[in-house]
Amino acid sequence: MEGLQHRVEDLTERVLVLASEIQRISEREQHEREKLLLRVENALLKFERQLPPTKEPKKLK
């Protein structure tokens, strides 16, 4: 019985370690997605600055 209790405790600790690792990976992936989004936004802003200015539409009288 003691051996079984020890195995359950060991398994519980391993599950907690895995849960912690999954959480850490999830947070890292979230940061990577945020950085990618910022890079895309920066690229779009740089591209828009290279475009010629748009002409104002003529106002109707």
OpenMM code with the backbone's topology and positions (N, CA, C; nanometers):
from openmm import Vec3, app, unit

residues = "MET GLU GLY LEU GLN HIS ARG VAL GLU ASP LEU THR GLU ARG VAL LEU VAL LEU ALA SER GLU ILE GLN ARG ILE SER GLU ARG GLU GLN HIS GLU ARG GLU LYS LEU LEU LEU ARG VAL GLU ASN ALA LEU LEU LYS PHE GLU ARG GLN LEU PRO PRO THR LYS GLU PRO LYS LYS LEU LYS".split()
positions = [
    Vec3(0.0834, -0.1196, 0.0000),
    Vec3(0.0000, 0.0000, 0.0000),
    Vec3(0.0875, 0.1255, 0.0000),
    Vec3(0.1964, 0.1212, 0.0767),
    Vec3(0.2866, 0.2358, 0.0836),
    Vec3(0.3469, 0.2655, -0.0538),
    Vec3(0.3810, 0.1600, -0.1259),
    Vec3(0.4381, 0.1765, -0.2596),
    Vec3(0.3405, 0.2438, -0.3543),
    Vec3(0.2138, 0.2057, -0.3431),
    Vec3(0.1109, 0.2659, -0.4279),
    Vec3(0.0948, 0.4144, -0.3962),
    Vec3(0.0952, 0.4481, -0.2679),
    Vec3(0.0842, 0.5885, -0.2267),
    Vec3(0.2017, 0.6690, -0.2820),
    Vec3(0.3200, 0.6119, -0.2762),
    Vec3(0.4396, 0.6797, -0.3278),
    Vec3(0.4266, 0.7023, -0.4786),
    Vec3(0.3754, 0.6019, -0.5493),
    Vec3(0.3590, 0.6152, -0.6947),
    Vec3(0.2556, 0.7226, -0.7287),
    Vec3(0.1475, 0.7288, -0.6517),
    Vec3(0.0445, 0.8309, -0.6749),
    Vec3(0.1029, 0.9700, -0.6512),
    Vec3(0.1805, 0.9856, -0.5445),
    Vec3(0.2432, 1.1150, -0.5164),
    Vec3(0.3406, 1.1540, -0.6273),
    Vec3(0.4181, 1.0571, -0.6749),
    Vec3(0.5126, 1.0827, -0.7836),
    Vec3(0.4383, 1.1236, -0.9108),
    Vec3(0.3323, 1.0513, -0.9412),
    Vec3(0.2527, 1.0829, -1.0598),
    Vec3(0.1888, 1.2212, -1.0473),
    Vec3(0.1389, 1.2532, -0.9293),
    Vec3(0.0790, 1.3846, -0.9061),
    Vec3(0.1814, 1.4952, -0.9288),
    Vec3(0.3015, 1.4758, -0.8787),
    Vec3(0.4066, 1.5763, -0.8979),
    Vec3(0.4401, 1.5921, -1.0460),
    Vec3(0.4474, 1.4821, -1.1170),
    Vec3(0.4773, 1.4890, -1.2609),
    Vec3(0.3671, 1.5621, -1.3372),
    Vec3(0.2427, 1.5371, -1.2996),
    Vec3(0.1303, 1.6062, -1.3639),
    Vec3(0.1389, 1.7560, -1.3377),
    Vec3(0.1734, 1.7947, -1.2161),
    Vec3(0.1869, 1.9367, -1.1832),
    Vec3(0.2998, 2.0017, -1.2631),
    Vec3(0.4107, 1.9297, -1.2801),
    Vec3(0.5221, 1.9817, -1.3596),
    Vec3(0.4776, 2.0006, -1.5042),
    Vec3(0.4070, 1.9015, -1.5580),
    Vec3(0.3575, 1.9125, -1.6955),
    Vec3(0.2590, 2.0286, -1.7104),
    Vec3(0.1704, 2.0455, -1.6145),
    Vec3(0.0743, 2.1556, -1.6197),
    Vec3(0.1463, 2.2897, -1.6187),
    Vec3(0.2497, 2.3002, -1.5379),
    Vec3(0.3281, 2.4235, -1.5321),
    Vec3(0.3975, 2.4496, -1.6652),
    Vec3(0.4526, 2.3454, -1.7236),
    Vec3(0.5207, 2.3582, -1.8529),
    Vec3(0.4222, 2.3985, -1.9626),
    Vec3(0.3045, 2.3394, -1.9621),
    Vec3(0.2021, 2.3751, -2.0606),
    Vec3(0.1635, 2.5214, -2.0454),
    Vec3(0.1475, 2.5681, -1.9233),
    Vec3(0.1132, 2.7081, -1.8983),
    Vec3(0.2228, 2.8005, -1.9499),
    Vec3(0.3475, 2.7649, -1.9241),
    Vec3(0.4607, 2.8464, -1.9686),
    Vec3(0.4671, 2.8523, -2.1211),
    Vec3(0.4456, 2.7390, -2.1852),
    Vec3(0.4466, 2.7351, -2.3318),
    Vec3(0.3315, 2.8179, -2.3872),
    Vec3(0.2160, 2.8075, -2.3257),
    Vec3(0.0996, 2.8846, -2.3700),
    Vec3(0.1263, 3.0347, -2.3613),
    Vec3(0.1866, 3.0784, -2.2519),
    Vec3(0.2183, 3.2205, -2.2359),
    Vec3(0.3219, 3.2657, -2.3387),
    Vec3(0.4221, 3.1811, -2.3631),
    Vec3(0.5250, 3.2152, -2.4609),
    Vec3(0.4646, 3.2254, -2.6009),
    Vec3(0.3753, 3.1332, -2.6352),
    Vec3(0.3101, 3.1367, -2.7663),
    Vec3(0.2227, 3.2617, -2.7800),
    Vec3(0.1546, 3.3002, -2.6729),
    Vec3(0.0733, 3.4223, -2.6757),
    Vec3(0.1615, 3.5434, -2.7030),
    Vec3(0.2767, 3.5514, -2.6383),
    Vec3(0.3687, 3.6630, -2.6617),
    Vec3(0.4202, 3.6620, -2.8051),
    Vec3(0.4464, 3.5440, -2.8587),
    Vec3(0.4937, 3.5342, -2.9969),
    Vec3(0.3862, 3.5816, -3.0942),
    Vec3(0.2602, 3.5459, -3.0684),
    Vec3(0.1503, 3.5927, -3.1553),
    Vec3(0.1372, 3.7446, -3.1479),
    Vec3(0.1503, 3.8007, -3.0278),
    Vec3(0.1424, 3.9460, -3.0124),
    Vec3(0.2559, 4.0152, -3.0875),
    Vec3(0.3772, 3.9598, -3.0788),
    Vec3(0.4907, 4.0191, -3.1503),
    Vec3(0.4702, 4.0107, -3.3012),
    Vec3(0.4170, 3.8986, -3.3488),
    Vec3(0.3912, 3.8832, -3.4920),
    Vec3(0.2877, 3.9851, -3.5385),
    Vec3(0.1830, 4.0034, -3.4613),
    Vec3(0.0807, 4.1014, -3.4962),
    Vec3(0.1401, 4.2420, -3.5028),
    Vec3(0.2254, 4.2767, -3.4083),
    Vec3(0.2900, 4.4080, -3.4101),
    Vec3(0.3801, 4.4238, -3.5325),
    Vec3(0.4500, 4.3171, -3.5703),
    Vec3(0.5349, 4.3239, -3.6901),
    Vec3(0.4513, 4.3460, -3.8154),
    Vec3(0.3372, 4.2775, -3.8236),
    Vec3(0.2483, 4.2951, -3.9393),
    Vec3(0.1942, 4.4380, -3.9426),
    Vec3(0.1511, 4.4888, -3.8285),
    Vec3(0.1006, 4.6262, -3.8223),
    Vec3(0.2089, 4.7257, -3.8627),
    Vec3(0.3317, 4.7063, -3.8156),
    Vec3(0.4419, 4.7952, -3.8530),
    Vec3(0.4682, 4.7900, -4.0025),
    Vec3(0.4651, 4.6709, -4.0604),
    Vec3(0.4875, 4.6572, -4.2044),
    Vec3(0.3783, 4.7296, -4.2823),
    Vec3(0.2541, 4.7183, -4.2371),
    Vec3(0.1441, 4.7881, -4.3048),
    Vec3(0.1608, 4.9395, -4.2947),
    Vec3(0.1991, 4.9880, -4.1780),
    Vec3(0.2188, 5.1321, -4.1619),
    Vec3(0.3318, 5.1824, -4.2514),
    Vec3(0.4407, 5.1079, -4.2598),
    Vec3(0.5513, 5.1472, -4.3471),
    Vec3(0.5068, 5.1479, -4.4924),
    Vec3(0.4292, 5.0475, -4.5315),
    Vec3(0.3797, 5.0401, -4.6685),
    Vec3(0.2879, 5.1581, -4.6989),
    Vec3(0.1985, 5.1912, -4.6070),
    Vec3(0.1052, 5.3022, -4.6284),
    Vec3(0.1792, 5.4345, -4.6429),
    Vec3(0.2891, 5.4523, -4.5716),
    Vec3(0.3675, 5.5760, -4.5828),
    Vec3(0.4321, 5.5885, -4.7202),
    Vec3(0.4553, 5.4770, -4.7873),
    Vec3(0.5175, 5.4801, -4.9186),
    Vec3(0.4173, 5.5116, -5.0290),
    Vec3(0.2886, 5.4987, -5.0004),
    Vec3(0.1870, 5.5261, -5.1018),
    Vec3(0.1756, 5.6762, -5.1240),
    Vec3(0.1434, 5.7172, -5.2482),
    Vec3(0.1220, 5.8605, -5.2712),
    Vec3(-0.0022, 5.9063, -5.1958),
    Vec3(-0.0067, 6.0342, -5.1593),
    Vec3(-0.1247, 6.0831, -5.0870),
    Vec3(-0.2494, 6.0699, -5.1740),
    Vec3(-0.3591, 6.0413, -5.1102),
    Vec3(-0.4847, 6.0287, -5.1849),
    Vec3(-0.5408, 6.1668, -5.2120),
    Vec3(-0.6104, 6.1787, -5.3239),
    Vec3(-0.6741, 6.3062, -5.3579),
    Vec3(-0.8060, 6.3141, -5.2836),
    Vec3(-0.8357, 6.4337, -5.2371),
    Vec3(-0.9627, 6.4553, -5.1687),
    Vec3(-1.0743, 6.4486, -5.2731),
    Vec3(-1.1837, 6.3816, -5.2436),
    Vec3(-1.2950, 6.3804, -5.3394),
    Vec3(-1.3536, 6.5207, -5.3520),
    Vec3(-1.3947, 6.5538, -5.4733),
    Vec3(-1.4540, 6.6859, -5.4959),
    Vec3(-1.5852, 6.6953, -5.4198),
    Vec3(-1.6033, 6.8101, -5.3561),
    Vec3(-1.7253, 6.8314, -5.2794),
    Vec3(-1.8371, 6.8727, -5.3740),
    Vec3(-1.9544, 6.8194, -5.3493),
    Vec3(-2.0709, 6.8569, -5.4291),
    Vec3(-2.1233, 6.9910, -5.3812),
    Vec3(-2.1623, 7.0752, -5.4764),
    Vec3(-2.2149, 7.2074, -5.4391),
    Vec3(-2.3640, 7.2063, -5.4303),
] * unit.nanometer
topology = app.Topology()
chain = topology.addChain("A")
for resn in residues:
    res = topology.addResidue(resn, chain)
    for name in ("N", "CA", "C"):
        topology.addAtom(name, app.Element.getBySymbol(name[0]), res)
